[in-house]
């Protein structure tokens, strides 16, 4: 993978984590 694709993938993972955290109160409380 090129660095650009790696950075893009990381940003997608971060947004998914943030989305999951906002959707799951249990994860937020931990």
KOLTI-347688 format. One record per residue: residue number from 1; residue in one letter; chain; x, y, z of N, C-alpha, C, CB in turn. Coordinates in nm, 4 decimals. Glycine has a CB too. Layout:
! KOLTI-347688
i->NUM | aa->A | ch->A | n.xx->X | n.yy->Y | n.zz->Z | ca.xx->X | ca.yy->Y | ca.zz->Z | c.xx->X | c.yy->Y | c.zz->Z | cb.xx->X | cb.yy->Y | cb.zz->Z
...
//
This chain:
! KOLTI-347688
i->1 | aa->X | ch->A | n.xx->0.0832 | n.yy->-0.1206 | n.zz->0.0000 | ca.xx->0.0000 | ca.yy->0.0000 | ca.zz->0.0000 | c.xx->0.0867 | c.yy->0.1258 | c.zz->0.0000 | cb.xx->-0.0942 | cb.yy->0.0005 | cb.zz->0.1219
i->2 | aa->X | ch->A | n.xx->0.0389 | n.yy->0.2258 | n.zz->-0.0680 | ca.xx->0.1113 | ca.yy->0.3529 | ca.zz->-0.0691 | c.xx->0.0818 | c.yy->0.4282 | c.zz->0.0602 | cb.xx->0.0722 | cb.yy->0.4389 | cb.zz->-0.1932
i->3 | aa->X | ch->A | n.xx->0.1699 | n.yy->0.5172 | n.zz->0.1022 | ca.xx->0.1478 | ca.yy->0.5956 | ca.zz->0.2246 | c.xx->0.0138 | c.yy->0.6681 | c.zz->0.2224 | cb.xx->0.2605 | cb.yy->0.6968 | cb.zz->0.2435
i->4 | aa->X | ch->A | n.xx->-0.0263 | n.yy->0.7154 | n.zz->0.1046 | ca.xx->-0.1542 | ca.yy->0.7872 | ca.zz->0.0963 | c.xx->-0.2698 | c.yy->0.6949 | c.zz->0.1347 | cb.xx->-0.1760 | cb.yy->0.8437 | cb.zz->-0.0462
i->5 | aa->X | ch->A | n.xx->-0.2669 | n.yy->0.5724 | n.zz->0.0803 | ca.xx->-0.3743 | ca.yy->0.4783 | ca.zz->0.1115 | c.xx->-0.3707 | c.yy->0.4393 | c.zz->0.2587 | cb.xx->-0.3636 | cb.yy->0.3532 | cb.zz->0.0233
i->6 | aa->X | ch->A | n.xx->-0.2514 | n.yy->0.4263 | n.zz->0.3144 | ca.xx->-0.2406 | ca.yy->0.3920 | ca.zz->0.4561 | c.xx->-0.2999 | c.yy->0.5024 | c.zz->0.5421 | cb.xx->-0.0941 | cb.yy->0.3673 | cb.zz->0.4950
i->7 | aa->X | ch->A | n.xx->-0.2700 | n.yy->0.6263 | n.zz->0.5088 | ca.xx->-0.3242 | ca.yy->0.7382 | ca.zz->0.5861 | c.xx->-0.4757 | c.yy->0.7439 | c.zz->0.5722 | cb.xx->-0.2615 | cb.yy->0.8712 | cb.zz->0.5404
i->8 | aa->X | ch->A | n.xx->-0.5231 | n.yy->0.7199 | n.zz->0.4507 | ca.xx->-0.6675 | ca.yy->0.7231 | ca.zz->0.4277 | c.xx->-0.7356 | c.yy->0.6137 | c.zz->0.5095 | cb.xx->-0.6995 | cb.yy->0.7061 | cb.zz->0.2771
i->9 | aa->X | ch->A | n.xx->-0.6755 | n.yy->0.4949 | n.zz->0.5100 | ca.xx->-0.7328 | ca.yy->0.3837 | ca.zz->0.5853 | c.xx->-0.7336 | c.yy->0.4152 | c.zz->0.7345 | cb.xx->-0.6544 | cb.yy->0.2541 | cb.zz->0.5583
i->10 | aa->X | ch->A | n.xx->-0.6262 | n.yy->0.4742 | n.zz->0.7850 | ca.xx->-0.6201 | ca.yy->0.5097 | ca.zz->0.9262 | c.xx->-0.7292 | c.yy->0.6100 | c.zz->0.9618 | cb.xx->-0.4825 | cb.yy->0.5668 | cb.zz->0.9610
i->11 | aa->X | ch->A | n.xx->-0.7520 | n.yy->0.7062 | n.zz->0.8751 | ca.xx->-0.8552 | ca.yy->0.8058 | ca.zz->0.9034 | c.xx->-0.9927 | c.yy->0.7403 | c.zz->0.9057 | cb.xx->-0.8516 | cb.yy->0.9191 | cb.zz->0.7990
i->12 | aa->X | ch->A | n.xx->-1.0126 | n.yy->0.6414 | n.zz->0.8199 | ca.xx->-1.1414 | ca.yy->0.5712 | ca.zz->0.8187 | c.xx->-1.1586 | c.yy->0.4904 | c.zz->0.9469 | cb.xx->-1.1523 | cb.yy->0.4787 | cb.zz->0.6952
i->13 | aa->X | ch->A | n.xx->-1.0518 | n.yy->0.4262 | n.zz->0.9910 | ca.xx->-1.0578 | ca.yy->0.3487 | ca.zz->1.1151 | c.xx->-1.0883 | c.yy->0.4406 | c.zz->1.2329 | cb.xx->-0.9251 | cb.yy->0.2728 | cb.zz->1.1389
i->14 | aa->X | ch->A | n.xx->-1.0227 | n.yy->0.5568 | n.zz->1.2379 | ca.xx->-1.0460 | ca.yy->0.6509 | ca.zz->1.3471 | c.xx->-1.1905 | c.yy->0.6987 | c.zz->1.3476 | cb.xx->-0.9510 | cb.yy->0.7704 | cb.zz->1.3363
i->15 | aa->X | ch->A | n.xx->-1.2445 | n.yy->0.7288 | n.zz->1.2280 | ca.xx->-1.3829 | ca.yy->0.7751 | ca.zz->1.2255 | c.xx->-1.4783 | c.yy->0.6645 | c.zz->1.2672 | cb.xx->-1.4195 | cb.yy->0.8263 | cb.zz->1.0866
i->16 | aa->X | ch->A | n.xx->-1.4464 | n.yy->0.5410 | n.zz->1.2303 | ca.xx->-1.5322 | ca.yy->0.4295 | ca.zz->1.2715 | c.xx->-1.5271 | c.yy->0.4106 | c.zz->1.4223 | cb.xx->-1.4904 | cb.yy->0.2997 | cb.zz->1.2006
i->17 | aa->X | ch->A | n.xx->-1.4084 | n.yy->0.4220 | n.zz->1.4812 | ca.xx->-1.3946 | ca.yy->0.4091 | ca.zz->1.6265 | c.xx->-1.4745 | c.yy->0.5191 | c.zz->1.6957 | cb.xx->-1.2451 | cb.yy->0.4156 | cb.zz->1.6687
i->18 | aa->X | ch->A | n.xx->-1.4611 | n.yy->0.6414 | n.zz->1.6468 | ca.xx->-1.5354 | ca.yy->0.7537 | ca.zz->1.7050 | c.xx->-1.6851 | c.yy->0.7292 | c.zz->1.6916 | cb.xx->-1.4963 | cb.yy->0.8872 | cb.zz->1.6368
i->19 | aa->X | ch->A | n.xx->-1.7274 | n.yy->0.6796 | n.zz->1.5777 | ca.xx->-1.8697 | ca.yy->0.6518 | ca.zz->1.5550 | c.xx->-1.9184 | c.yy->0.5446 | c.zz->1.6521 | cb.xx->-1.8942 | cb.yy->0.6069 | cb.zz->1.4087
i->20 | aa->X | ch->A | n.xx->-1.8403 | n.yy->0.4384 | n.zz->1.6675 | ca.xx->-1.8790 | ca.yy->0.3303 | ca.zz->1.7584 | c.xx->-1.8840 | c.yy->0.3805 | c.zz->1.9020 | cb.xx->-1.7812 | cb.yy->0.2120 | cb.zz->1.7468
i->21 | aa->X | ch->A | n.xx->-1.7884 | n.yy->0.4651 | n.zz->1.9394 | ca.xx->-1.7869 | ca.yy->0.5181 | ca.zz->2.0755 | c.xx->-1.9105 | c.yy->0.6021 | c.zz->2.1026 | cb.xx->-1.6610 | cb.yy->0.6009 | cb.zz->2.0993
i->22 | aa->X | ch->A | n.xx->-1.9528 | n.yy->0.6797 | n.zz->2.0043 | ca.xx->-2.0701 | ca.yy->0.7644 | ca.zz->2.0249 | c.xx->-2.1979 | c.yy->0.6814 | c.zz->2.0221 | cb.xx->-2.0763 | cb.yy->0.8747 | cb.zz->1.9182
i->23 | aa->X | ch->A | n.xx->-2.1926 | n.yy->0.5659 | n.zz->1.9604 | ca.xx->-2.3114 | ca.yy->0.4804 | ca.zz->1.9515 | c.xx->-2.3227 | c.yy->0.3857 | c.zz->2.0717 | cb.xx->-2.3079 | cb.yy->0.3993 | cb.zz->1.8216
i->24 | aa->X | ch->A | n.xx->-2.2116 | n.yy->0.3567 | n.zz->2.1390 | ca.xx->-2.2126 | ca.yy->0.2574 | ca.zz->2.2465 | c.xx->-2.1764 | c.yy->0.3211 | c.zz->2.3809 | cb.xx->-2.1151 | cb.yy->0.1431 | cb.zz->2.2143
i->25 | aa->X | ch->A | n.xx->-2.2760 | n.yy->0.3498 | n.zz->2.4655 | ca.xx->-2.2512 | ca.yy->0.4123 | ca.zz->2.5966 | c.xx->-2.1590 | c.yy->0.3279 | c.zz->2.6842 | cb.xx->-2.3834 | cb.yy->0.4357 | cb.zz->2.6695
i->26 | aa->X | ch->A | n.xx->-2.1646 | n.yy->0.1959 | n.zz->2.6697 | ca.xx->-2.0811 | ca.yy->0.1084 | ca.zz->2.7527 | c.xx->-1.9334 | c.yy->0.1343 | c.zz->2.7234 | cb.xx->-2.1160 | cb.yy->-0.0409 | cb.zz->2.7277
i->27 | aa->X | ch->A | n.xx->-1.8985 | n.yy->0.1508 | n.zz->2.5960 | ca.xx->-1.7592 | ca.yy->0.1776 | ca.zz->2.5605 | c.xx->-1.7166 | c.yy->0.3136 | c.zz->2.6140 | cb.xx->-1.7395 | cb.yy->0.1716 | cb.zz->2.4077
i->28 | aa->X | ch->A | n.xx->-1.8077 | n.yy->0.4092 | n.zz->2.6132 | ca.xx->-1.7737 | ca.yy->0.5432 | ca.zz->2.6610 | c.xx->-1.7467 | c.yy->0.5404 | c.zz->2.8112 | cb.xx->-1.8870 | cb.yy->0.6431 | cb.zz->2.6286
i->29 | aa->X | ch->A | n.xx->-1.8226 | n.yy->0.4594 | n.zz->2.8845 | ca.xx->-1.8082 | ca.yy->0.4558 | ca.zz->3.0309 | c.xx->-1.6790 | c.yy->0.3881 | c.zz->3.0735 | cb.xx->-1.9267 | cb.yy->0.3837 | cb.zz->3.0941
i->30 | aa->X | ch->A | n.xx->-1.6302 | n.yy->0.2946 | n.zz->2.9914 | ca.xx->-1.5087 | ca.yy->0.2219 | ca.zz->3.0294 | c.xx->-1.3876 | c.yy->0.3129 | c.zz->3.0338 | cb.xx->-1.4832 | cb.yy->0.1077 | cb.zz->2.9329
//
